Amino acid sequence: MKVFTQLSMLSLAIGAAAFSFADGFTVSGAKKVILTAGGLAGAKKKATTGSIGSDKKSITFSANSARLVVETGPKNDMMSYRIQGLRNPPLLVKPGATLHVLFVNTDDDMLHSLRFTSKVTPFDAKIGLKGSVGSADLKPMSGKSLFGQEFTVKVPSKKGSYSYICTTPGHAAAGMYGTITVR
Ligand SMILES: [Cu+2]
């Protein structure tokens, strides 16, 4: 009995570390990675190509799963994201879709995160990590090392408007976010 209790507590602890939930989003399999610029370019080639809307701004992922590479920047616009070369693109996904995300901070002097939430703009400057799930705050690049995080996010099954945001203080409020529409 004692052994059973200890085992179940252990699995509970592992479960808590492996999954996080907020606002209908579930994140699992988070793993920090260190890449070179070449490694990032290689990862982008393996990403799912979503279809870009006629507005040239939004990206639709029509399958039940997709592989996304999200990076910060470029250098003159570091308070933003790039996906398939588009700036903070609105993402359109299916209910309950699974997104395999690689988020990479290409900044040389600021922390950034990529997190998912049901909150929408305007964002509080001190938004914090509560009420969202996704990456940790990732360090700026060091030498040729880019800090990234891989994770799997299952989007809500409930249709509606959600956001992906940077939770570094002031960043989402300054425009470092995009919308994610489940439809
Ligand atoms: Cu940021």
Boltz pocket constraint, residues with backbone or C-beta under 6 A from the ligand:
constraints:
  - pocket:
      binder: B
      contacts: [[A, 78], [A, 79], [A, 111], [A, 112], [A, 113], [A, 166], [A, 167], [A, 168], [A, 171], [A, 172], [A, 176]]
      max_distance: 6.0
